[in-house]
């Protein structure tokens, strides 16, 4: 144990106004340090510049070995250096910054005392809801969903509650037996305040949008939504997707970008109808090989993750894939060209781009095509 302690060194890295203390082997290189800093800063290793004594440190230098720019004569002290991030080369929603207290935050909520948690539903509005099957209450300052919504029962096909302050979606939603599209974006909904039991009884629901809320998990009850074709859960705090997502065999669109996803379940390969997947701006290091099973996949968005590679047969097996967004990952164009199936994929993506340009009045003059992984 004593010998192990002697071979460890202490490092302190300054980044965005805060010091990050680390303990690592005296044999560790700057490259090793960058890997440790990735989850602590959200910066990809190739987007990190470590500076000591005014010099940018080379990846191969040993931190504790007296390498140029980091040699420290006082072995008892901490090795200090500064970290600067390259723009765009990050995982998740961006580099982690020092959080500042907002003195106005509590005041703004306490001063908002007007009674805006309900709206007055007049008879004519209620009748229109029943007649059209469409309820649009976005940006209505709601904290509670009006009882009149539930009273519409099986008449409702479309319910838009976006951009409110709703905290609770009760089991009463089960009364909307004909509901097909449900929008709950930009509210204050947490894991325990959404009745998945109520949702799971909606046998006609094919579009569910829960983006920009406070979800940290999705329950196994998700499997009951067998008619679902589109699921939008972007901009939450999800760290994983449940295995039960693999039972959504009709799911065509999955938007789970801007979360804290660190893994993707291998069961996603069972979602055979998937056409469009957005997992960008998460914390993914690798993807399951089962993604290659998605024969209908046309678009895969993965930018700003910590990915170092792709499923080995993705380009070979996903023969309809034409959009692959890998900007801001560790994957380069040179690496992509080594994948089996690259040539066919490259033909598809160029063809798609050419078709897009054909619809632009002034787009025909563009000859440079920039899509996929970064060049270096």
N, C-alpha and C positions, 0 to 999 in steps of 0.2 A: 504493500500500500504506500509505503514511504517513497519507494522508487517511482511509482506512478505519479505522485504529487510533484516530484521534481521534473518530470517530463511534460507537465502541463504549463501553459502560459495564459496570462490574462490579457484580453484585448478589449479596448473600448473604442467604439466607432461613433463618430458624431454625424448625425443625419437629421436634417430638417429640424434643427433646434433641440435635439435630444441626444443623449449618450446611450448607446446600446452596449452593455457589458457582455462579454463572451469568454468562455473558457475552452481552450482547444489544445491539441497536441503540439509540442514544440516542433514536430516534423511537418505540421500542416502548412500548406501553401496558400497563397492569396486566392487561388481558385477554390480551395476548400472553404475558405472564409466567405467567399461570395455565395457559395451554396447555403451556408448557414444563415446568411443575411437575407436570402430570398424570402422566406416566410415571415421574417420580421419587418421587412420594408416594402414588400410587394414588387421589388425591382428584380427583373431577370438578371442572371449573372452577366450576360453580355451587355447589359445596360448599366452596369456598375463601374464606377471609376473610384478606386481607393487611392488616397493621397496621403503621404507621410513625408514630412520635412520638405514640402514643396514639390515632390516628385510623384508621378503616377506610377503605381506599383504594377509590375509585370505579374501575370497569373502564375508563373512557375517559381517565383521567389518563395523561399521558406520564411515564414514570419518570425520564427524563433531562431533562425540560423544565421543571423547577421547579414541577410541579403541587403543589397543596396537600397537605401531609402527607408529601411525599417530597423536597422541595427540599433540596439539599445544596450548601452554599457551597463546600466543598472538592471540586473536580471530580476530584482525583487519588485520592480515597478511594472506598471501596466503599459502595454504597447498601445499608443493612441494614434488614430488616423481619422481622416475625414472621408465621407462617402458622398459622391455626387452621382445622380441618376441621369441617364440619357432620356430625353423626351420620347414617350411612346413605348419604350421597352419595359413594360410593367405587366404584372398579372392583376386580376381583379379590377376594381374600379379606379385604381391609381395608387401611387406611392402613399404609404402611411405617414401621416403628418402628426405633429404634436397637437393634441386636442386642447382647445382653449375654452375656458368657462364663459358662457354668455350670460351676463347679468340681466339681459332683457328677456331671456327665454321664459323664466318663471313668471315675470311680470306680464308678458304678452298673453299667457294662458289665463292668468288670474283676472286680467282686465277684460277679457272677453266674456262678459257676464250676460249679454243679451240672450233672450230665450230663442235660440235658433236651432234647437234640437228636433223641431217638428215643423212640418209645413201644413198649411190648411188645404185640404183636398175638397174642392167644391164638387157639387153633384154632377155638373157638366163634365168635369175632368174625370171623375170616376166612371161616368158613362162612356166617355171616349176611350178610356183604357180597356173597358170591357168589349167595346165595339171593334177596336183595332188590334187588340192584343199586344200593344206596345206601350211600355211605361218608361218614360225618360225623365229621370230626376237627378241628372248629373249637375254638379255645381249648385246644389240647392241648400247648402249649409246644414245638411242632415247629420245628426248624431244617432238618431234612431230611425229605423225604417218604418214608415207609416203603416198603421194597421190596415188601411184601405188597400194597400198592395196585396196583402194576404187574402183580403176579402174578394179580390178578383178571381182567385182560384184558377180553374182550368182555362180561363180566357187568355191568360198571359203567355205569350210566346217569346217576348223580348223584354229584358229588364236591364236598364242602364242606371247604375248607382255610382258611377265614377266621380272622383274628385269631391268627396264629402268628408265627414269626420266620423263615419260609422265605425263602431267598435264591436258590434254584436250582430251576427246573422243567425237568428234562432231556428229551431226545428220547424217553425211555422212555414218555412220556405217549401216544405214538402207539399203544401197545398197547391203550389203552382205546377200541377201535374203535366202541363203541356209546354213547360218552359224549354226553349231551345237554345237561347243565348243569354248568358249572365255576365254582366260587366261590374266588377267591384274594384277597379283600379284606384289607386291613390286614396286609400282610406286609412283607418287605424286598427285594422283587424289583426289579431294575434292567433296563435295556434289554437288555444282553447276556446276562443270566442266565435269560431265558425262551426256550425252544426253540420258535420260531415254525414251524420245519420240522415238529416233532412235532405242534403244534396244527393245522397246515394239513392233516394227514392225517385229522382227525376229521370225517368226512362227515355225522355226525348232530348235531353241536354246534349248538344254536340259542340258547344263553344263555351269555355269557362276561362275568364280572365281575372286573376288575383294579383296582378303586378303592383308594385309599389305599396306594399303593406309591411307587416312585421312577422312574417312566417319564418320559423326556424326549421320546421319539419313538415312533411306531408305524410298523413297517416295511411295505413294499409287500406282504409275505407275507399281510397282512391280507385281501387280495383272494381268497385261497384259501378263506376261511371263507364259502363261498357260501350255506350253510344258516342263517347267523346271523340271528336275529330281534331279539336284545337285546345291546347292547354297553355295558358300564358301565366307564368309565375316569376317573371323577371323582377329584378330590383327588390328582392327580399333578403333574408339572412339564412337561406337554406345552405346546409353543409353537405347534403346528399339527397338523392332521390330514392324513394322506396322501391324494393324489389317488385312490388305489385304493379308498378307502371308497365311491366312487361305483359300484363293482362289486357292492356288497352290496345287491342288488335286493330281498331279502326282509327287510331290516332295518326293524324297526318302532319300536324304542326306542333312542335314543342319549343316554347320560348322560355328558357331558364337562365338567360344572361344576367349579369350583374348581381350574382349571389356570392356565397362563400363556398361553393362546391369544391371539394377536394377529391371526390371519387364519383364515378358514374357506374351504377349497377350493371352487371353483365346481362341482366334480364332485358335491357333496352333492345337487345338484338331480336327480341320476340315481337317488337312493335313493327310488324312487317309492312304496314301502310305508311310509315313515316316518310315524308317528302322533304321537310324543312326542319332543321334542328339548329337552335342558337344556344350555344354554351359559352359565348364570349364573356370576357371580363369576370372569370372565376379564378380558382386556385388549383386548377387541374395540372397534374404532372404527367399523367398517362391516361389512355382511354382503353376500354375493354375491346378485345379482339372481335367480340360479337357485333360491333358496329358494322363490320364487313358483311353481316347477314342482311343488311337493309337494301335490298335490291331496287327499291323505288326511290331511294334517297337522291335528291337533286341539289340540295344546298346544305352545307355544313359550316357554321360560323364558330370559329374557335379563337378569335383574336384576343390578345392580352391574357394568356394563360402561361403557365410554366412548362408547357409541353416540350418534350425533347424529341418525340417521335410520334408516329401514327400506327394504328393497327396494320400489320404487315400486308394484308390482302385488301385493304380498303379501296385503293384505286383500281385493282384488278376486278373485284367482285361487285362494287357499286357502279354498275355500267351506265347509270343515268346521272351520276354526279357531275355537275358542271360548275358549281360554285363552292370553292373551298377557301375560306378566309383564315389565314394563319399569321397575319401581321402581328408583330409584337409577341411572338413565341420564340422558342429556341430552334425552331425548324427553319431551315433555309431552302431556297430554290434548288441549290445543288443537291441537298439531301432528298428533296422530292423527286428529282430526276432519276434517282437510283431505285425508286419503287417500281415494282412490276405493275404495268398498266398505266404508267405515266403518259405514254404517247397518246393513247386513246383519250385519256382524261384531258390532256392538253388540247386536243382537237375539239372536244366538246366545249371547253371553256372559251376558246377563241371564237368558235361558231356562235355561242351565246352572246358574247360581247359584240360581235359583228351585227347580229340581229338588233341588239339594243341601240347601236349607233345608227342603224337604218331608220329608227324612229325619231332621231334628233335632227332638227333642222340644220344645225351647224355642227353636228357631231361627226360628219364624214371626214373632216380634216384631221381628226385625231388618229394617229398611227401607233402611238405608244400604249401598250396594254399593261396595266399594273394591278394584278390580282394574285392572291395566293400568299406564299411565304415571302419574308424579306430576303433580299439578295445576299446579305451577309450578317 
